[in-house]
Amino acid sequence: MRLNKYIASCGVCSRREADKLIESGRITVNGEAPAMGLDVLDSDIVCLDGKEISPKKQHEYIAYYKPVGVVCTERDVHAKRTVIEDLGLDERVTYAGRLDKDSEGLLIMTDDGDLIQAMMKGSKGHEKEYRVTVDKDIDDEFIRKMSGGLYLKELDRTTRPCTVKRTGDRSFDIVLTQGLNRQIRRMCDSLGYKVITLKRIRVMSIKLSDLNLKPGSFVRLNEEQINMLFEETGLKNR
C-alpha cells in the first residue's frame, strides 16, 4: 500500500494531507524518513511524530453542525474554538470539506481516509448545498451570473456552473460541485454583494434538516446513511 494511503487508512487525515505530513518530516518508516510514493509492507513500522500508527478496522462517521466562530482545524493557537475541541471525541477524526470560521452548518467528520479522499475529489462533482443571505436585494441578473460561472481574480479560477435558487429578497440557496477557498463569499464579492449569513445545509445525500441537530451538536451516521455515501463516492461496500 502506498504510504499516503496507509496514513489515511489510520484515520489521521486525507491522502493529500498525508503527503504534507511526509514532506514536513513528521512521518517515519522503520525509524527513517521515507521517500514520497513509498510502498508500505505489513512488517513496516510507521510513526507520526514518533508515535506508531496503524490502519483502523472500525471507523467513525459523524454529522456535525458547526456553529459560527468554530474553526476547521486540529490545532490553532489563535482559535478560541476548533472543530476537534468542540466535538470532544477520543477518536481522531477530520472533515471532508471545510467551512470557514464565519460560516455554519453540516460537516461530515470521519477517520476513514478513503471516504474523505473520495468525497473531496473535485472531478466527481459531489454536491454541497448552502443557504445564503446577502446585504442587499438580489435580482435575476445576480442569479444568472452566479449560476453561469464567475471568474475569481484572487484565485485566477472560473467557478463551475451551479444551481442557484432565490428564496427571498436577499437570500438564495446554491448547490456547488467544487470547493474553492471561500468560494461563495468570493462569488458574491465579485458582483458587489457581501455575505451576511452562510449555512451548509446538505453534503451529497446527507441533509442537515434530517438530522435534528443544533449548532455544536453531532450524531453518528446510521448504516443506511453511510452506505449511501459509499455508493455516491463509488467506494466498495465496507
C-alpha positions in Angstrom: 0.0 0.0 0.0 1.3 3.5 -0.8 2.4 5.4 2.2 -0.1 8.2 1.9 -3.0 5.8 1.6 -1.6 3.8 4.6 -1.6 7.0 6.7 -5.1 7.9 5.5 -6.3 4.4 6.5 -5.1 5.1 10.0 -7.7 7.8 10.3 -5.0 10.5 10.6 -6.0 12.6 7.5 -6.7 12.5 3.8 -4.1 11.3 1.3 -3.4 14.9 0.3 -2.7 15.9 3.9 -0.7 12.7 4.3 1.6 13.9 1.6 2.2 17.1 3.5 3.0 15.2 6.7 5.6 13.2 4.8 7.1 16.3 3.2 7.3 18.0 6.6 9.3 15.1 8.1 6.6 14.2 10.7 6.4 10.6 9.3 9.0 7.9 9.7 9.0 4.3 8.4 11.2 1.9 10.4 12.8 5.0 12.0 13.8 6.6 8.7 12.5 9.5 6.7 10.6 7.9 3.8 10.6 8.9 0.1 7.4 10.1 -1.4 5.5 7.2 -3.1 7.0 4.5 -0.8 5.1 1.3 -0.6 4.5 0.1 2.9 4.8 -3.6 3.9 2.9 -5.3 6.7 6.1 -5.6 8.6 6.9 -1.9 8.4 6.5 0.4 11.5 5.0 3.7 10.5 5.1 6.6 13.0 3.6 10.1 13.2 5.6 12.5 15.4 7.3 9.4 16.9 4.1 7.6 17.7 3.3 4.4 15.8 0.1 4.4 13.7 -1.8 1.6 12.1 -4.9 1.1 10.0 -8.2 1.3 11.8 -10.6 -1.7 11.5 -13.7 0.2 12.5 -14.3 3.8 11.6 -16.3 6.7 12.9 -18.8 8.5 10.6 -20.2 11.7 12.1 -22.5 14.5 11.1 -21.7 17.7 13.0 -23.4 21.1 13.0 -20.5 23.6 13.0 -21.5 26.9 14.7 -20.3 30.3 13.6 -16.9 31.0 15.3 -15.6 27.5 15.4 -12.5 26.9 13.2 -12.0 23.9 11.0 -8.6 22.9 12.1 -7.0 20.5 14.5 -4.5 23.0 16.1 -4.7 26.8 16.0 -3.2 28.7 18.9 -5.2 31.8 17.8 -8.6 30.0 17.6 -10.9 30.2 20.6 -12.7 27.1 19.5 -11.8 24.4 17.0 -13.9 21.7 15.4 -11.9 18.9 17.2 -12.2 20.6 20.6 -15.9 21.2 20.0 -16.5 17.5 19.2 -14.6 16.4 22.3 -14.0 12.8 20.9 -11.3 10.4 22.0 -11.1 9.3 18.4 -9.2 11.3 15.9 -11.5 12.4 13.0 -11.2 15.0 10.3 -13.6 16.7 7.9 -14.5 16.3 4.2 -14.8 19.9 3.1 -14.1 22.7 5.5 -16.3 25.6 6.4 -14.7 29.0 7.2 -14.9 30.5 10.7 -17.9 32.8 9.8 -20.0 30.0 8.2 -22.1 27.4 9.9 -23.7 24.1 9.0 -23.1 20.5 8.1 -19.7 18.9 8.3 -19.1 15.2 7.7 -16.4 14.0 10.1 -14.7 10.7 9.8 -11.4 8.8 10.4 -11.9 6.9 7.1 -9.3 8.4 4.9 -10.6 6.6 1.8 -14.0 8.2 2.2 -12.5 11.6 2.7 -10.4 11.2 -0.4 -13.4 10.1 -2.4 -15.7 12.9 -1.2 -13.0 15.6 -1.8 -12.3 14.6 -5.4 -13.5 17.6 -7.3 -13.7 15.8 -10.6 -16.6 13.7 -9.3 -18.8 16.7 -8.9 -20.2 15.7 -5.5 -22.9 18.3 -4.4 -22.8 20.6 -1.4 -25.8 22.9 -0.8 -25.8 26.2 1.0 -28.3 28.7 2.3 -27.1 32.3 1.9 -28.2 35.8 2.8 -26.6 39.0 1.5 -26.6 42.7 2.3 -28.9 43.9 -0.4 -31.7 42.8 -2.7 -30.8 40.3 -5.5 -32.3 40.3 -9.0 -32.5 37.9 -12.0 -29.1 39.2 -13.2 -27.5 38.2 -10.0 -29.0 34.7 -10.2 -27.9 34.3 -13.8 -24.3 35.4 -13.2 -23.9 33.3 -10.0 -25.3 30.2 -11.7 -23.4 30.6 -15.0 -19.9 30.7 -13.5 -17.8 33.6 -12.4 -14.1 34.5 -12.8 -12.5 34.9 -9.4 -9.4 37.2 -9.8 -7.9 36.3 -6.4 -7.8 32.6 -7.3 -7.4 33.0 -11.0 -10.2 30.5 -11.4 -13.6 30.4 -13.0 -16.3 28.7 -11.0 -18.3 25.8 -12.4 -21.9 26.5 -13.5 -24.1 25.7 -10.5 -27.7 25.8 -9.4 -28.9 28.9 -7.6 -32.5 29.4 -6.4 -33.8 32.7 -4.9 -35.5 32.1 -1.6 -36.2 35.8 -0.6 -35.4 39.4 -1.4 -31.9 38.9 -0.1 -31.5 35.2 0.2 -30.8 32.2 -2.0 -29.8 28.5 -2.0 -26.8 27.4 -4.0 -25.6 23.9 -4.9 -21.8 23.7 -5.6 -19.8 20.8 -7.1 -16.4 22.2 -6.3 -14.8 23.6 -3.1 -12.7 26.7 -3.9 -11.5 28.7 -0.9 -14.3 30.9 0.4 -16.0 30.4 -2.9 -19.5 31.7 -2.3 -18.2 34.8 -0.5 -15.8 35.5 -3.3 -18.6 35.0 -5.9 -20.8 37.4 -4.1 -18.0 39.9 -3.7 -17.3 39.9 -7.4 -20.9 41.0 -8.0 -20.8 43.7 -5.3 -22.6 41.8 -2.6 -21.5 41.0 0.9 -22.5 37.7 2.5 -24.3 38.2 5.9 -25.0 34.5 6.7 -23.9 31.3 5.1 -25.0 27.8 6.2 -24.2 24.5 4.6 -27.5 22.5 4.6 -26.5 19.4 2.6 -23.5 17.3 1.8 -24.3 14.8 -1.0 -27.3 12.8 0.3 -26.9 13.9 4.0 -29.3 16.8 4.8 -28.9 18.9 7.9 -32.7 19.1 8.1 -33.0 15.3 8.5 -30.6 15.1 11.5 -32.3 17.2 14.2 -29.0 18.9 15.1 -28.5 22.1 17.0 -25.3 24.2 16.5 -22.4 22.5 18.2 -24.0 19.1 18.3 -23.3 15.9 16.4 -24.7 12.5 15.6 -23.2 9.3 14.3 -24.5 8.4 10.9 -26.6 5.2 10.6 -25.8 2.3 8.4 -28.1 3.5 5.6 -26.5 7.0 5.5 -23.0 5.6 5.5 -23.8 3.1 2.7 -25.3 6.0 0.7 -22.1 8.0 1.0 -20.1 4.9 -0.1 -22.4 4.4 -3.1 -22.3 8.0 -4.2 -18.5 8.1 -4.0 -18.1 4.9 -5.8 -16.3 3.1 -3.0 -16.7 -0.6 -2.4 -19.1 -1.7 0.3 -17.5 -1.8 3.7 
